[in-house]
Amino acid sequence: MIIRAKSTNGKEKNQIIREKKELLFEKLASGDISLGDATKSMRRIVGLTQKDYAEKVLKIYPRVLMDIENDRGNPTLETLQKIAKPFGLKVGFVRTKKEEEKQKKT
């Protein structure tokens, strides 16, 4: 006997994608996710393989994407911008929660 998962319609799929993006944005804002995990989450949200996401979306080598997803390597600012752009994000400096709490105490 074969059991198939219930297929989702376009509206449901879009809602799931929105929810996954919001969760990712929350983790990014709180600093609770590494660059590698964030990059991997972005790729998985759009449902592409590393090769396809690297070559077709980011226009980088798949090996570079693999290293970033595994929190290895030292990506250039240009590469970081390519990773951020499809999700409407920008690369910049942000304060950590610890630094904000420290400022509040003084």
C-alpha positions in Angstrom: 0.0 0.0 0.0 1.3 3.5 -0.9 0.4 6.4 1.2 0.8 9.8 -0.4 1.0 13.1 1.5 -1.9 15.4 0.9 -0.9 17.8 -1.8 -1.1 21.5 -1.0 -2.7 24.0 -3.3 -0.9 27.2 -4.4 -2.4 29.4 -1.6 -1.4 26.9 1.1 2.1 26.6 -0.4 2.5 30.4 -0.5 1.4 30.6 3.1 3.9 28.0 4.2 6.7 29.8 2.4 5.6 33.1 4.1 5.7 31.5 7.5 9.1 29.9 6.9 10.5 33.3 5.7 9.0 35.1 8.8 10.6 32.5 11.1 13.9 32.9 9.3 13.7 36.7 9.6 13.0 36.4 13.4 16.0 34.2 13.9 18.2 36.6 11.9 17.0 39.6 13.9 17.6 37.9 17.2 21.0 36.5 16.1 19.8 32.9 16.8 21.0 31.5 13.5 24.4 31.2 11.8 25.2 32.6 8.4 25.4 29.0 7.1 22.1 27.9 8.6 20.4 31.1 7.3 21.7 30.5 3.8 20.7 26.9 3.9 17.2 27.9 5.1 16.8 30.4 2.3 17.7 27.7 -0.3 15.4 25.2 1.2 12.5 27.7 1.3 12.7 28.1 -2.4 13.1 24.3 -2.8 16.3 24.2 -4.9 19.4 22.0 -4.7 22.7 23.6 -3.8 23.9 23.5 -7.4 20.7 25.1 -8.8 20.5 27.8 -6.2 24.2 28.6 -6.5 24.3 28.8 -10.3 20.8 30.0 -11.2 19.9 32.3 -8.4 23.1 33.5 -6.7 25.4 33.2 -9.7 28.2 31.7 -7.6 30.0 28.4 -7.7 28.2 25.5 -5.9 31.4 24.8 -3.9 31.2 28.4 -2.5 27.6 27.9 -1.4 28.4 24.5 0.1 31.2 26.1 2.2 29.0 29.0 3.3 26.1 26.6 4.3 28.7 24.6 6.4 29.9 27.8 8.1 33.3 27.4 6.4 35.3 29.8 4.2 35.3 33.5 4.2 32.7 34.9 1.7 33.3 38.2 0.1 31.0 41.2 0.6 29.8 40.7 -2.9 28.9 37.0 -2.3 27.1 38.0 1.0 25.1 40.6 -1.0 24.1 37.9 -3.6 22.9 35.7 -0.8 20.9 38.4 0.9 19.3 39.9 -2.2 16.7 37.2 -3.2 15.1 37.6 0.3 15.1 41.4 0.3 17.9 41.5 2.9 21.0 43.7 3.0 24.4 43.1 4.5 25.3 45.4 7.3 26.4 45.8 10.9 23.9 45.1 13.7 24.1 45.2 17.4 24.0 41.9 19.3 21.5 41.4 22.1 24.4 41.4 24.6 25.6 44.8 23.4 22.1 46.3 23.5 21.6 45.0 27.1 25.0 46.4 28.0 24.0 49.8 26.7 20.8 49.8 28.7 22.7 49.2 31.9 25.0 52.2 31.5 
